[in-house]
Amino acid sequence: MNLVINNKTYEIDSDADTPLLWVIREEVGLTGTKFGCGLAQCGACTVLVDGEPCRSCVTPVESVVGKQITTIETIEEDAVGKKVVEAWVEAQVPQCGYCQSGQVLAATALLKRNPNPSDADIADAMVNLCRCGTYNGIVDAIHAASRQA
């Protein structure tokens, strides 16, 4: 089967029920997407599938055939993704950084849907967990990215 990841087509040899996370990391070699809990609870494995956040640790690879998959490795090629990364750096959001690729992808999807989110909108959309507790910085960075022209 073929997958389109970051606008590049990959021929995948994995079983159809293999989690997308493992295909991205082990077969394709893109390691920015992280394994966290394996239960779709923490969001460290978040990628975008057709622009929407997806927990890749529980997503069978066969379910994303024919869809556009975006990982952290190319998020700055997207104008909104680039603004999010710049805001993340400016606000010095990461501490350990482990969850940040999933956080950045979730924030990018939010801002593409809602370019001027309220605090409540951010709370509803940003459900990824951060063990370091960088939530205030995340909110600040999302507001800053939303203000960038």
C-alpha positions in Angstrom: 0.0 0.0 0.0 1.1 3.6 -0.5 0.9 6.5 2.0 1.4 10.2 1.3 3.4 11.6 4.2 4.6 15.2 4.0 3.7 15.3 0.3 5.9 12.3 -0.5 4.6 8.9 -1.5 5.9 5.9 0.4 5.4 2.3 -0.4 4.6 0.6 2.9 5.2 -3.1 3.6 3.6 -3.1 7.1 0.4 -5.1 7.9 -2.8 -3.1 7.3 -3.5 -3.0 11.1 -0.1 -1.7 12.1 -0.4 1.7 13.9 0.5 4.6 11.7 3.0 5.8 14.4 5.2 2.8 13.9 5.0 3.1 10.1 6.1 6.7 10.3 8.9 6.1 12.8 10.2 2.7 11.8 9.4 2.2 8.2 9.6 5.8 6.9 12.2 7.0 9.4 10.6 10.2 10.6 11.2 10.2 14.3 9.7 13.6 15.3 6.3 11.9 16.0 6.7 10.4 19.5 5.2 7.4 21.3 3.7 8.4 24.6 1.0 6.2 26.1 -0.1 4.0 23.2 -3.8 4.6 24.2 -4.5 7.8 22.3 -4.7 9.7 25.5 -1.6 11.9 25.7 -1.3 13.2 22.1 2.5 12.8 21.8 1.8 10.8 18.6 -0.4 13.5 17.0 0.0 14.0 13.3 -2.4 15.7 10.8 -4.5 13.6 8.5 -6.2 15.7 5.9 -5.5 18.6 8.2 -7.1 17.2 11.3 -5.2 16.0 14.4 -5.0 12.2 14.6 -3.6 10.0 17.3 -1.2 7.9 15.2 -0.6 5.3 17.9 -4.0 3.8 17.5 -4.7 4.6 13.8 -4.4 1.5 11.6 -2.2 2.4 8.6 -4.9 1.1 6.2 -7.3 3.8 7.4 -5.1 6.6 6.1 -4.4 5.3 2.6 -5.3 8.0 0.1 -5.1 10.8 2.7 -2.5 13.5 3.3 -0.4 12.9 6.4 1.6 15.7 7.9 4.3 15.3 10.6 6.3 17.8 12.5 9.2 17.4 10.1 7.5 19.6 7.5 5.0 21.7 9.5 7.0 24.8 8.8 6.3 24.5 5.1 2.7 25.4 6.0 2.3 29.2 6.6 0.2 28.6 9.8 2.5 25.9 11.0 5.5 28.2 10.5 3.8 30.9 12.6 3.0 28.4 15.3 6.6 27.2 15.5 7.9 30.8 15.6 5.5 31.6 18.4 6.5 28.4 20.3 10.1 29.5 20.1 9.4 33.1 21.1 7.3 32.1 24.1 9.9 29.4 25.0 7.1 26.9 25.4 9.1 23.6 25.6 10.7 22.3 28.7 11.6 18.7 28.0 10.0 19.0 24.5 8.8 15.4 24.3 5.1 16.3 23.7 5.8 19.4 21.6 5.6 18.0 18.1 2.0 16.8 18.9 1.2 20.1 20.6 2.4 22.1 17.6 0.4 20.0 15.1 -2.7 20.3 17.2 -2.2 24.1 17.5 -1.7 24.4 13.8 -4.9 22.5 13.0 -6.8 24.7 15.5 -5.5 28.0 13.9 -6.4 26.7 10.4 -9.9 26.1 11.6 -10.2 29.1 13.8 -7.6 31.9 13.2 -8.6 33.9 16.3 -9.4 31.4 19.0 -10.6 32.3 22.5 -9.1 30.8 25.6 -12.1 28.4 25.7 -11.5 27.4 22.1 -7.9 26.7 22.9 -8.9 24.6 25.9 -11.3 22.6 23.8 -8.8 22.0 21.0 -5.6 21.5 23.0 -6.3 18.2 24.8 -2.7 16.8 24.5 -1.0 16.3 27.8 2.3 17.9 28.8 4.0 16.4 31.8 6.1 19.6 32.3 2.9 21.7 32.5 3.7 24.2 29.8 0.0 24.9 29.2 0.2 28.6 29.9 3.0 29.0 27.4 1.0 27.0 24.9 -2.0 29.3 25.3 0.3 32.4 25.0 2.0 31.0 21.9 -1.3 30.2 20.2 -2.6 33.7 20.8 0.7 35.1 19.5 0.5 33.0 16.4 -3.0 34.1 15.8 -1.9 37.8 15.9 0.9 37.4 13.3 0.1 38.9 10.0 
